[in-house]
Amino acid sequence: MAKYLSLLPVRRIDATYTIFEKAVEIKATNNLSVCDSWIIATAIAANATLVHKDTEFEQVKRAVKLKQLPYKKGGS
């Protein structure tokens, strides 16, 4: 799997204490899951745009750049 990662426009970001602290703050102040809080905190730390299909991320649109993808019409 690792050999395919280089084919994608992504980069690995390891967890840091700063990301951990931000995730805790986000979780404590928003109605989000722990996983979503980590994702948002990581995007903030990386100054990245968070690309998603999850309307719950709209809660933090002032804290992180968001790009919501459209949903498919007519099923899965």
Secondary structure, 3 states (H helix, E strand, C coil): CHHHHCCCCCCCCCCCHHHHHHHHHHHHHCCCCHHHHHHHHHHHHCCCEEEECCHHHHHHCCCCEEEECCCCCCCC
